[in-house]
Amino acid sequence: MFENLLWLEEVNSTQEVVKSRNLPAWTVVVANRQRLGRGRLGRPWHSAEGGIYLSFSVPRGFRDECTLPLVVACAVADYLAELGFRPALKWVNDVYIKGRKVCGVLTEGLKDRLIVGVGINLNQEAFPPNLEAISLKMVSGQSLCPLDFLAGLLEQMEKGLKELFLVGFSALKERIEDRLLFKDSEVVLYTPAPVAGLLQGIGKDGSLLLLTQEGLRAFSVGELTLRPR
């Protein structure tokens, strides 16, 4: 899938590069730094030197395409586990280690394609105090080679995406649930109105399943936190 790679020193955002240039599908745009990196809901993504920031486009029309953020995050978690880390998946698009975010996935829908962005905290040594973030170097105490890391990550993402395209989300659902952050815990989902419940798992369509006072409910959007005690 990922035959073409464009690695840049600094950009506003890799998402914007993929959207603004007539690049073939699956071309991977990587940057060492982003000036205007974004996460979900338009939030800024801290994109200083030391991380890996990449984007690529996927043709639309495949089955279960709404689950793409979960599938990409799952591939990242699978790769981190291969490297000896213990990642967890926070629905719907984040990867956590030791309770702090190490990776975020962003998808944007265009008419004929989906733009996928992935930001991974690789070798940073510190973050602003207002961010609940962590890097792989902060966890392991060792620096990772960005090029080697990216090669392994793209290989793992290709495996996950092929599973999605050929079989559908059902091929990955159990693996995602096994790593699901807050599973079987009391949580609050802001949709934007807060909904409290017990996190049961993931539905067949990638939705979040909460056992609430009204019974089992499925949600396709929302911001998830542990319920305050």
C-alpha positions, 0 to 999 in steps of 0.5 A: 500500500505505502509505496511513496513517502514524502518526508519533510522537515516542517509543515503547517500540518501533514493533513493539509499537505495531503489535501492540498497536493495531488498525491496518489492514494497511500502516499505517506507524508511525514514531518519532523515538526508541525506548526499547526498540528490538529487533533479531534474537534480542532484541538491543537496537537503538540508537534515538536521535534522528536515525534513522528507526524504522518498523513495519507489518503484512503479511497472511500467506499470500503466496508466499515469505513467509519471504524477507520480511526479505531483500526489505525489506532489498533495497528499502532497499539499492535506495533507498540506491543511488538516493541515491548510496550503495554499500550491501551486504546482509548475510544475512539482514536487514541493510544495510551501508555501508563495512563497518558496519551502516546498517539492520536489518530485523526480522519477527515472525510472528503468526497472521494477519499479519507485523509488519515493523520497519525501523531506519535510521541517518539523521542520527546523528553518532556511535554507542557504540564497541561498535557497528559502526554508521554513519549516512548523514550520517556517510558523506555529511557531509550531513543528510537530510530524514526526511520526504523520505527516508521517502517515497522509501523507502516507494515503493521498498519498495512496488515490492519487495513487489509483485514478491514478491507477484506474481512471487515471490522469484525476481524479486529473487534476482539483485539480492540476490546482486549486493549480498551481503556476503561473497560468494565469501569464507570465512565462519563461520555460527553456527547456533548451532554454527559452520559454516565455508565459502565463501559461494556465494549465495542459494537459491531460498527465500532460504536461505544457500548455503555450500560446506563440507567436506561439500559445498554446504549451505543454511541458513535461520537463523544469524549470519554473520561473516567467517572469522578468518585 
